[in-house]
Amino acid sequence: MKKTVVLLSGGMDSVTALYLSASETQVVAGLSFHYGSKHNDREISFARWHADKLGIPQVTIPLAFVGEYFASDLLQSGGEIPKGHYEEESMKKTVVPFRNGIMLSIAGGFAESKGADALVIAAHAGDHAIYPDCREGFMKAMGEALQLGTYAGIELLRPLISLTKAEIAMKGSELGVDFSKTWSCYVGGEVQCGECGTCVERREAFFRAGLADPTEYLRTPPLPQEPGPSVPSAPC
């Protein structure tokens, strides 16, 4: 059986990927990163909760230098998180430069050190073109680099890549994921805001999946209309 390390943020996608991987592979660890985002503490607490439930070790690697030296409104050191749809141009403010590149590089070394064969990342069909390190070309290149740069030939697996966010909600539901124990909101705080791009995407996912949304939100205004094709979505 393939041995995997799952990149586990504590959000809907990564938790679903964890449960799916646990049903198909031997997951040797759920790997989280604390890089100084506004929502890291809330997210990682849920990553730990699900890993404990499945009896899988959960490891958090601190990346304090990201919060100290990088520019992004997603970080504690940045400005306010924009409200609205995830596809809006304003969401570029939440890009953390080369975040996936940094995390996958570290995860590759971690996976090889743990005797794993592969990394699992929860990239999906609705991932957004505003994130350069979430595009198909980048992911393919990074996958090749991981294989070439490790004795184990670490694979980069993307089991959710053909699924939309709504389909991920359905898949997670089938796998028994308690989505009330996941976190999406970029603002952080005690309750998910319901208005930032990730909250809007989360609310849309449950609505389109025809599932009850178990999330407590601070506010639930009408969902904003998805912008036109000027800011396209791209699978990653």
LINCORDA-V356291 format. One record per residue. RES is the residue in one small letter. SS is DSSP state (helix for helix, strand for strand, loop for the rest). OMEGA is omega as a letter, one per 40 degrees, with the letter a starting at -180 (NA if undefined). D_FIRST is the distance of its C-alpha to the first C-alpha in Angstrom with 2 decimals. Layout:
res=RES ss=SS omega=OMEGA d_first=D_FIRST
res=RES ss=SS omega=OMEGA d_first=D_FIRST
//
This chain:
res=m ss=loop omega=a d_first=0.00
res=k ss=loop omega=i d_first=3.79
res=k ss=strand omega=a d_first=6.42
res=t ss=strand omega=i d_first=9.50
res=v ss=strand omega=a d_first=13.17
res=v ss=strand omega=i d_first=15.15
res=l ss=strand omega=a d_first=18.82
res=l ss=loop omega=i d_first=20.49
res=s ss=loop omega=a d_first=24.23
res=g ss=loop omega=i d_first=24.90
res=g ss=loop omega=a d_first=26.12
res=m ss=helix omega=a d_first=25.36
res=d ss=helix omega=a d_first=23.03
res=s ss=helix omega=i d_first=20.80
res=v ss=helix omega=i d_first=20.62
res=t ss=helix omega=i d_first=19.65
res=a ss=helix omega=i d_first=16.91
res=l ss=helix omega=a d_first=15.71
res=y ss=helix omega=i d_first=15.76
res=l ss=helix omega=i d_first=14.12
res=s ss=helix omega=i d_first=11.21
res=a ss=helix omega=i d_first=11.04
res=s ss=helix omega=a d_first=10.99
res=e ss=helix omega=a d_first=8.14
res=t ss=loop omega=i d_first=5.88
res=q ss=strand omega=a d_first=6.49
res=v ss=strand omega=a d_first=9.95
res=v ss=strand omega=i d_first=11.63
res=a ss=strand omega=i d_first=14.94
res=g ss=strand omega=a d_first=17.18
res=l ss=strand omega=i d_first=19.60
res=s ss=strand omega=i d_first=23.18
res=f ss=strand omega=i d_first=26.28
res=h ss=strand omega=a d_first=29.85
res=y ss=loop omega=i d_first=32.01
res=g ss=loop omega=i d_first=35.21
res=s ss=strand omega=a d_first=34.96
res=k ss=loop omega=a d_first=37.19
res=h ss=loop omega=a d_first=34.35
res=n ss=helix omega=a d_first=31.84
res=d ss=helix omega=a d_first=32.78
res=r ss=helix omega=a d_first=32.54
res=e ss=helix omega=a d_first=29.23
res=i ss=helix omega=i d_first=27.45
res=s ss=helix omega=i d_first=28.71
res=f ss=helix omega=i d_first=26.78
res=a ss=helix omega=i d_first=23.60
res=r ss=helix omega=a d_first=23.94
res=w ss=helix omega=a d_first=24.81
res=h ss=helix omega=i d_first=21.70
res=a ss=helix omega=i d_first=19.35
res=d ss=helix omega=a d_first=21.37
res=k ss=helix omega=a d_first=21.18
res=l ss=helix omega=a d_first=17.39
res=g ss=loop omega=a d_first=17.40
res=i ss=loop omega=i d_first=15.86
res=p ss=loop omega=i d_first=17.87
res=q ss=strand omega=a d_first=20.13
res=v ss=strand omega=i d_first=21.85
res=t ss=strand omega=i d_first=24.94
res=i ss=strand omega=i d_first=26.23
res=p ss=strand omega=i d_first=29.99
res=l ss=loop omega=a d_first=31.39
res=a ss=helix omega=a d_first=35.04
res=f ss=helix omega=i d_first=36.33
res=v ss=helix omega=i d_first=35.29
res=g ss=helix omega=a d_first=37.55
res=e ss=helix omega=a d_first=40.27
res=y ss=helix omega=a d_first=40.49
res=f ss=loop omega=a d_first=39.03
res=a ss=loop omega=i d_first=41.00
res=s ss=loop omega=i d_first=39.62
res=d ss=loop omega=i d_first=40.92
res=l ss=loop omega=a d_first=37.44
res=l ss=strand omega=i d_first=38.08
res=q ss=loop omega=a d_first=40.30
res=s ss=loop omega=a d_first=42.58
res=g ss=loop omega=a d_first=42.97
res=g ss=loop omega=a d_first=45.18
res=e ss=loop omega=i d_first=44.82
res=i ss=loop omega=i d_first=41.92
res=p ss=loop omega=i d_first=43.32
res=k ss=strand omega=i d_first=43.50
res=g ss=loop omega=a d_first=42.99
res=h ss=loop omega=a d_first=40.45
res=y ss=loop omega=a d_first=37.36
res=e ss=loop omega=a d_first=38.57
res=e ss=loop omega=a d_first=41.86
res=e ss=helix omega=a d_first=42.85
res=s ss=helix omega=a d_first=43.44
res=m ss=helix omega=i d_first=39.71
res=k ss=helix omega=i d_first=39.64
res=k ss=helix omega=a d_first=41.06
res=t ss=helix omega=i d_first=37.67
res=v ss=loop omega=i d_first=35.89
res=v ss=loop omega=a d_first=34.73
res=p ss=loop omega=i d_first=35.07
res=f ss=loop omega=a d_first=31.84
res=r ss=helix omega=a d_first=29.88
res=n ss=helix omega=i d_first=26.56
res=g ss=helix omega=i d_first=27.14
res=i ss=helix omega=a d_first=27.76
res=m ss=helix omega=a d_first=24.86
res=l ss=helix omega=i d_first=22.27
res=s ss=helix omega=i d_first=23.76
res=i ss=helix omega=a d_first=23.48
res=a ss=helix omega=i d_first=19.98
res=g ss=helix omega=i d_first=18.91
res=g ss=helix omega=i d_first=20.44
res=f ss=helix omega=a d_first=19.02
res=a ss=helix omega=i d_first=15.39
res=e ss=helix omega=i d_first=15.95
res=s ss=helix omega=i d_first=17.80
res=k ss=loop omega=i d_first=14.99
res=g ss=loop omega=i d_first=12.53
res=a ss=loop omega=i d_first=10.60
res=d ss=loop omega=a d_first=9.71
res=a ss=strand omega=i d_first=11.37
res=l ss=strand omega=i d_first=14.10
res=v ss=strand omega=i d_first=14.66
res=i ss=loop omega=a d_first=18.36
res=a ss=loop omega=i d_first=20.09
res=a ss=loop omega=a d_first=22.47
res=h ss=loop omega=a d_first=23.96
res=a ss=loop omega=i d_first=26.67
res=g ss=loop omega=i d_first=29.39
res=d ss=loop omega=a d_first=28.98
res=h ss=strand omega=a d_first=32.36
res=a ss=loop omega=i d_first=34.17
res=i ss=loop omega=i d_first=36.11
res=y ss=loop omega=a d_first=33.12
res=p ss=helix omega=a d_first=32.98
res=d ss=helix omega=i d_first=29.59
res=c ss=helix omega=a d_first=28.11
res=r ss=loop omega=a d_first=29.07
res=e ss=helix omega=a d_first=27.17
res=g ss=helix omega=i d_first=28.69
res=f ss=helix omega=a d_first=27.81
res=m ss=helix omega=i d_first=24.16
res=k ss=helix omega=i d_first=23.77
res=a ss=helix omega=a d_first=25.65
res=m ss=helix omega=i d_first=23.69
res=g ss=helix omega=i d_first=20.36
res=e ss=helix omega=i d_first=21.96
res=a ss=helix omega=i d_first=23.36
res=l ss=helix omega=i d_first=20.07
res=q ss=helix omega=a d_first=18.64
res=l ss=helix omega=a d_first=21.97
res=g ss=loop omega=i d_first=22.62
res=t ss=loop omega=i d_first=19.62
res=y ss=loop omega=a d_first=18.76
res=a ss=loop omega=a d_first=15.03
res=g ss=loop omega=a d_first=15.93
res=i ss=loop omega=i d_first=14.63
res=e ss=strand omega=i d_first=14.10
res=l ss=strand omega=a d_first=16.05
res=l ss=strand omega=i d_first=14.59
res=r ss=loop omega=a d_first=17.24
res=p ss=loop omega=a d_first=15.99
res=l ss=loop omega=a d_first=19.53
res=i ss=loop omega=a d_first=21.51
res=s ss=loop omega=a d_first=23.11
res=l ss=loop omega=i d_first=24.15
res=t ss=loop omega=i d_first=27.48
res=k ss=helix omega=i d_first=28.05
res=a ss=helix omega=i d_first=29.33
res=e ss=helix omega=i d_first=26.28
res=i ss=helix omega=i d_first=24.10
res=a ss=helix omega=i d_first=26.40
res=m ss=helix omega=i d_first=25.89
res=k ss=helix omega=i d_first=22.10
res=g ss=helix omega=i d_first=22.16
res=s ss=helix omega=i d_first=24.66
res=e ss=helix omega=a d_first=22.51
res=l ss=helix omega=i d_first=19.66
res=g ss=loop omega=i d_first=22.29
res=v ss=loop omega=i d_first=22.88
res=d ss=loop omega=a d_first=26.24
res=f ss=helix omega=i d_first=27.66
res=s ss=helix omega=i d_first=30.68
res=k ss=helix omega=i d_first=28.50
res=t ss=loop omega=a d_first=27.85
res=w ss=loop omega=i d_first=30.27
res=s ss=loop omega=a d_first=31.49
res=c ss=loop omega=i d_first=35.08
res=y ss=loop omega=a d_first=35.93
res=v ss=loop omega=a d_first=39.13
res=g ss=loop omega=a d_first=37.58
res=g ss=loop omega=a d_first=39.88
res=e ss=loop omega=a d_first=39.49
res=v ss=loop omega=i d_first=39.27
res=q ss=strand omega=a d_first=37.75
res=c ss=loop omega=a d_first=40.74
res=g ss=loop omega=a d_first=40.19
res=e ss=loop omega=i d_first=41.93
res=c ss=strand omega=a d_first=39.94
res=g ss=helix omega=a d_first=37.83
res=t ss=helix omega=i d_first=34.51
res=c ss=helix omega=i d_first=36.19
res=v ss=helix omega=i d_first=37.74
res=e ss=helix omega=i d_first=34.43
res=r ss=helix omega=i d_first=32.89
res=r ss=helix omega=i d_first=35.89
res=e ss=helix omega=a d_first=35.81
res=a ss=helix omega=i d_first=32.16
res=f ss=helix omega=i d_first=32.86
res=f ss=helix omega=a d_first=36.12
res=r ss=helix omega=i d_first=34.68
res=a ss=helix omega=a d_first=31.82
res=g ss=loop omega=a d_first=34.47
res=l ss=loop omega=i d_first=32.97
res=a ss=loop omega=i d_first=34.96
res=d ss=loop omega=a d_first=34.56
res=p ss=loop omega=a d_first=34.05
res=t ss=loop omega=i d_first=34.98
res=e ss=loop omega=i d_first=38.21
res=y ss=strand omega=i d_first=40.06
res=l ss=loop omega=i d_first=43.23
res=r ss=loop omega=i d_first=44.67
res=t ss=loop omega=i d_first=43.76
res=p ss=loop omega=i d_first=46.28
res=p ss=loop omega=a d_first=45.98
res=l ss=loop omega=i d_first=43.03
res=p ss=loop omega=i d_first=44.31
res=q ss=loop omega=i d_first=44.41
res=e ss=loop omega=i d_first=41.77
res=p ss=loop omega=a d_first=43.48
res=g ss=loop omega=a d_first=44.21
res=p ss=loop omega=a d_first=42.40
res=s ss=loop omega=i d_first=43.83
res=v ss=loop omega=a d_first=40.70
res=p ss=loop omega=i d_first=37.92
res=s ss=strand omega=a d_first=34.36
res=a ss=loop omega=i d_first=31.70
res=p ss=loop omega=i d_first=27.97
res=c ss=loop omega=NA d_first=25.85
//
